[in-house]
C-alpha cells in the first residue's frame, strides 16, 4: 500500500511540483491550501506524513503543528522561509520532526520524507517485546511509550529516535552531527540547531528539573549523553 502524504501550502508554484515528485516516487498525495483544511485532513488519521508550510491563510503551520502534536504523533515536516530561523526553532519546539528551508530541491524534500518513514518503520520493526530502562527512564518499543519516573510522557517521532540513540549506549557522548545523521538517515547534517531543540524538548519532558538537567547531560564542545540517575 502506498504511503499517504498530506501537503499543505498556498503557493501553487510550489505545491504542484512537490505533489508531482512525491507521486512520481510512489506516494499517494493529497494537497490543501490553507491551515484549517490541513488540520481537518490530518485529523482524519489517513496520512503517514504531513508536509506543512509555516505561513498559510487561516491557521498558521506552527499552530497546526502544535494542535496535532497535542493529539498524536503524526510525523510533521515544516516548510520555512530561508531567513526565518525563528520559525524553524519554534516549529521544532512545538513538535515538528523536521524542517526544509525554502527554496529547496524537491529531491531533498522527497529524501527527508523517505528518511522519516524509514525511521518510523525501524522503530516498529524493533518493537518486539523489548523494553529499555536507563535510570528512571523506560522505553517500551512494543508500545512506543516512554515513562519518566513511572509517568508516561508523549514524544514526537523525532524525540523518540533521539532518545533511543542516546539510550543505546548510556554514558556515550553523541555529537550533534551523529544525532542529525540518525534523524535524517543521511550524512547530510545541516544546522545542528535542530539537534539542540530536540534535546531541549526531551529535557523538558524527562528531567526532574529541566532547568538543571541531570539525565541528558551536555558535554561542552562534544555533544550530549544520557546518564542513569
C-alpha positions in Angstrom: 0.0 0.0 0.0 1.3 3.4 -0.9 2.2 5.8 1.9 -0.1 8.7 2.1 1.4 12.2 2.3 -0.6 15.4 3.0 1.0 18.6 1.6 -0.3 22.0 2.8 0.9 25.1 1.0 -0.8 28.1 -0.5 1.7 28.6 -3.3 0.7 26.7 -6.5 4.2 27.0 -8.0 5.5 25.0 -5.0 2.5 22.7 -4.3 2.2 21.3 -7.8 5.9 20.2 -8.4 6.1 18.8 -4.8 2.9 16.8 -5.3 4.1 15.6 -8.7 7.5 14.5 -7.4 6.0 12.6 -4.4 3.6 10.8 -6.7 6.4 10.0 -9.1 8.2 8.3 -6.2 5.1 6.2 -5.4 3.4 8.2 -2.7 -0.4 8.8 -2.5 -0.6 12.6 -2.2 -3.4 14.9 -1.1 -2.9 18.7 -1.3 -4.6 21.5 0.6 -4.0 25.3 0.5 -4.9 26.6 4.0 -4.3 25.7 7.6 -7.9 24.8 8.5 -8.1 22.2 5.8 -4.7 20.9 6.7 -5.8 20.4 10.3 -9.0 18.7 9.3 -7.4 16.3 6.8 -4.5 15.5 9.2 -7.0 14.7 12.0 -8.7 12.0 9.8 -5.8 9.6 10.6 -5.4 8.7 6.9 -1.9 10.1 6.5 1.7 8.9 7.2 3.4 12.3 6.9 2.3 15.9 6.9 4.3 18.5 4.9 3.1 21.9 6.1 4.2 25.5 5.2 4.6 27.8 8.2 2.8 30.8 6.6 -0.6 29.9 5.3 -4.1 31.5 5.2 -6.2 30.9 8.2 -4.4 28.7 10.7 -0.6 29.1 10.6 1.5 26.0 10.1 3.1 26.3 13.6 -0.4 26.3 15.1 -1.4 23.2 13.0 1.8 21.5 14.3 1.0 22.5 17.9 -2.6 21.2 17.8 -1.7 17.9 16.0 1.2 17.2 18.4 -1.1 17.6 21.4 -3.4 15.0 19.8 -1.0 12.4 18.4 2.4 11.6 16.8 1.8 12.1 13.1 5.2 12.9 11.6 5.4 16.6 10.5 7.9 18.4 8.2 7.6 22.1 8.2 8.5 24.3 5.2 10.1 27.6 6.3 11.4 30.7 4.6 15.2 31.0 4.2 15.6 33.8 6.7 13.1 32.6 9.2 15.3 30.9 11.8 12.7 31.7 14.5 10.0 29.7 12.6 12.3 26.7 12.4 13.1 26.8 16.1 9.5 27.4 17.1 8.3 24.6 14.9 10.7 22.1 16.4 9.8 23.3 19.9 6.2 22.7 19.1 6.9 19.1 18.0 7.7 19.2 14.3 10.0 16.3 13.3 12.0 18.1 10.6 12.0 21.3 8.5 13.1 22.2 5.0 14.1 25.7 4.1 12.7 27.5 1.0 13.9 27.5 -1.7 14.7 23.8 -1.7 15.2 21.0 -4.1 12.2 18.7 -4.5 14.7 15.8 -4.4 15.8 16.8 -0.9 12.2 17.0 0.3 11.5 13.5 -1.0 14.6 12.3 0.7 13.5 13.8 4.0 10.1 12.1 3.7 11.7 8.8 3.0 14.1 9.2 5.9 11.2 10.0 8.3 9.3 6.9 7.1 12.3 4.7 7.4 12.9 5.8 10.9 9.3 5.0 11.8 9.5 1.6 10.1 12.7 0.9 12.0 11.1 1.8 15.3 8.2 -0.5 14.6 10.5 -3.3 13.4 12.4 -3.1 16.7 9.1 -3.0 18.7 9.2 -6.7 19.7 8.8 -7.0 23.4 11.9 -5.0 24.1 11.9 -2.6 27.0 15.0 -0.5 27.8 15.5 1.2 31.1 18.1 3.8 31.9 17.8 5.3 35.4 14.3 6.4 35.8 13.6 6.5 32.0 11.9 3.5 30.4 11.5 3.0 26.7 8.8 0.5 25.7 9.5 -0.2 22.0 6.5 -2.5 21.6 4.0 0.2 22.6 6.1 3.1 21.5 5.7 4.5 25.1 8.2 6.3 27.3 8.0 6.8 31.0 10.0 9.0 33.3 9.8 8.0 37.0 6.8 5.9 36.2 4.9 8.7 34.5 4.1 8.4 30.8 5.4 11.2 28.5 4.4 11.9 24.9 7.3 12.2 22.5 7.3 13.1 18.8 8.7 10.5 16.4 12.0 12.5 16.2 12.3 12.9 20.0 11.7 9.1 20.3 14.5 8.5 17.8 16.9 10.8 19.6 16.2 9.3 23.0 16.6 5.8 21.5 20.0 6.7 20.1 21.2 8.1 23.5 19.8 5.1 25.4 21.6 2.6 23.1 24.8 3.5 24.8 24.3 5.3 28.2 27.2 7.5 29.1 28.4 7.7 25.5 28.7 11.2 24.1 26.9 11.7 20.8 27.7 14.8 18.7 25.1 17.0 17.1 26.2 15.5 13.7 25.6 12.0 14.9 22.1 12.9 16.2 21.2 14.6 12.9 22.6 11.7 10.9 20.3 9.3 12.8 17.3 11.7 12.4 17.8 12.2 8.7 19.2 8.8 7.9 21.8 10.6 5.9 25.4 12.0 6.3 23.9 15.5 5.4 23.5 17.0 8.9 22.8 20.7 8.1 22.3 23.0 11.0 22.9 21.4 14.4 20.4 23.8 15.9 17.7 21.2 15.3 19.5 18.7 17.5 19.7 21.2 20.3 16.0 21.9 20.1 15.1 18.2 20.2 17.4 17.8 23.2 15.7 20.8 24.9 12.3 19.2 24.3 13.4 15.9 25.7 14.8 17.6 28.8 11.5 19.4 29.4 9.7 16.1 29.3 12.1 13.8 31.0 14.1 15.8 33.6 13.0 16.2 37.2 14.3 19.8 36.9 14.6 20.8 33.3 16.5 24.0 34.3 19.2 21.8 35.8 19.3 18.6 33.6 20.9 15.6 35.1 19.7 12.8 32.8 20.6 14.3 29.4 23.9 16.0 30.0 25.8 18.4 27.8 29.5 17.7 27.2 30.9 21.0 26.1 32.3 21.1 22.6 31.3 17.5 22.1 27.6 16.8 22.4 25.2 15.1 24.7 24.9 11.9 26.7 22.2 10.0 28.6 23.1 9.3 32.3 21.3 6.9 34.6 20.2 8.9 37.7 
